[in-house]
């Protein structure tokens, strides 16, 4: 890579880039910050599906390291649990019946995991096609007028979770928000670049001092435990030989990958825009898709949720201006280490939701701000009606469907119910409109900067 000079990044962000200049103790602290940023959302997925939290942490870390290996260690992305497959898990292994009574879905979850693993194969197919035909063939469908509003929508559709968590205890949430903002605006040195850790720790301690934290699960948890359990893996499902259930899982869950691939491209565009480097060109979209796909396959086969590039960590990048992928890899190592400690998982699990809500409120807003910058820096011409229509429909569909009573668009294929999130619908409509409406003035090969 060559020797880097100084601490400033070459590019339009002007942020601290080379973490090695900061020294290893500070780099470790930055890695811990990224792990805390992803933790709340990552463990929420197994909580909602019945999957194991420790297994989820382990494969979030391993999946991130695999992603970095396949992308030549250049993309500062953390891979955490994907929410996009929740509907698929619910269809194959519901945790409650129609009347809301709890169900034991432990025997069905491995079959759902197999379906998710097969969905990861779609990533590999698209990565191969991009490698053969070039990213330009794909990215011409993703100009800034499409990716910008998609990135904005990612932050806004995530915002409901943050606000709901804040509403559990607005006092604690406000402490977290004030600490994050104050440290980032007025802080000096390390205080300025670790506002998430300070916000989490400060508001957690504040809540504990008020007696609003129940530490009973911590006392009951073991210090050390194995994070993988054979009977929870997709290998177990394959060994049982229920071919009908395996096929149903594949048919039900595999189409969801079409939506998550669009989200992946939006996430990589967001990271590119944040850092000021075009990761879709270098190391290449085929490599990021390959990394995400293989991480999802490996995680699902061993009983963890599908992996995806995480918006929370993109928000941390935008907030701290520390873009070195080494920091993300250290966060991955922390996730792997702590996956072997149920007691640590319990400590974080006892964290009041308002703590995560307050921090996430800032991070999700940062993601939407990145999308706005993506559109501004690309100088998208909003005097053109086509551009206004494309942006308007992406935003309205993505946000409107998300907050509708159903929360998604559902349709039947035979006896199977297929669900598309608002973000997936908005993105697909935006892609289609950009392809068919006249007046396109975007050439992918002419774009060297962020958001391409």
Steps between C-alpha positions, in 0.01 A plus 500: 500500500795728544588721793236752598602843604325685782154443639277660240322310228550593137152581381200714559439404862820621658462260792753306706574194288804300605414343835861384543603859551272512804675208670372155587329585835285763328433270205377228736266751664369603158438134414308454824288801405404341168408177677271686740344688207392179331417302813147618570363434152703183451365326810147624431469267200561179699271637770220537243562165331615267777853458365796490740657834598851358545490327161384827347792692651750236391394507136463876491870511588606214272283631216656844530853356488405285197355808329821695563711212368301482177494880454878520552456673834398828340132548586427621858178301533370295792261213429221451754161330513267578210142601583388433142455127563278533808190428291663187363586371846147579614347308210703183560556514877242730664549585868124545557176366355216705348360568848835624626582195713872423522631207296815293532658553157840348582446197276397717202768771520772281340278461192455877478877537531545268202270722293704806599822321403355430155403867471869579542568304180319773304771744615765267359319472166473877464863544606602259223292684240650835605850355481433373147307796358628785719348715774399762244228269367344495847585845628339679208177406679628663822584865423511753787132589440422141602768424761467838675130466589555131585771596751274772643222242531727252678556748782137613517352148498735400781396805700181341635703247698712778651199713596312202645800413715540862610133507599567225754690758709552841344714622791760228448479543122560875528811439712635273225417752226651796688821307576544388138437845355704688762801269467495519121456878478702628796719203586876496444730214409358155569187643660401636160538167319349263759168675568303176464684323779466805723131533417430131565706475818381832643130440442526135614659608829241776534217249459665263748536780755126567468427132565366442148722201415432139606833317527348165601575335160867596539528311830338192343712492183814289463836661441592270211284302259514354149318722248403227250247223563459214251123467536460869404698479175380451145721190489267347759200577278670333205576193713131468594403461136166685500530589133156664477583748775844568354352577156226718651762697691709558188203611288368728774825667606722502191310781317569736792861519379387714205404771746808462721732524198350840419553601863860374479571726203344791688714425807821477300409828329443656843839382625663627179335839542599518868865413441540672164621187319321303231489148642268386223795542262778401740502233634184452293132430552557134411734469799266670747210282384718190522604592854144574612364187334759261643465659844124444483536140385752410771299675773170337400648151471620521860174642639560875491296769318589622153775762496484841341711815483395703803360853488583557868870467427473724194353757737801460729732558202316820411504617862862426590676545163719196576477286188781246538361145444741377769264647760209296362708181508579562866127542564448162331760340728319644803173351376664158461662521844181601677296233322672249731382689811128474579559731797616782274200445275284527811668826606424655163159336492414679825572834338181710502349528151504878540881495501510333158212721388678825584823397328316354199298819459822683418649222287190446286478873440862495385413235241223714352734800501749294298225438243430873476870566447508227236238687296657843558854398407378322186327827403174323417286735292164530675373740238436184296161349566633144458743547789234650725261213425763231560614648831143568614375147436801335662458707816122475523483126429793407725378705795124472442494121470733465799259694721179359351283257698644201313857625501569332166351407164379140506384282211433133445682268261294183512477422870809701590490853640779731377575825685691804377606771742429863423869557432508215249185625323628859489837390368353273232257771382784754489720264299217428255407867453862601445529230235187592303461878540675711235768755582769288666823698528703266719800294390647271764852501355513877522444496878809457714372614836262400766166356441573362155 
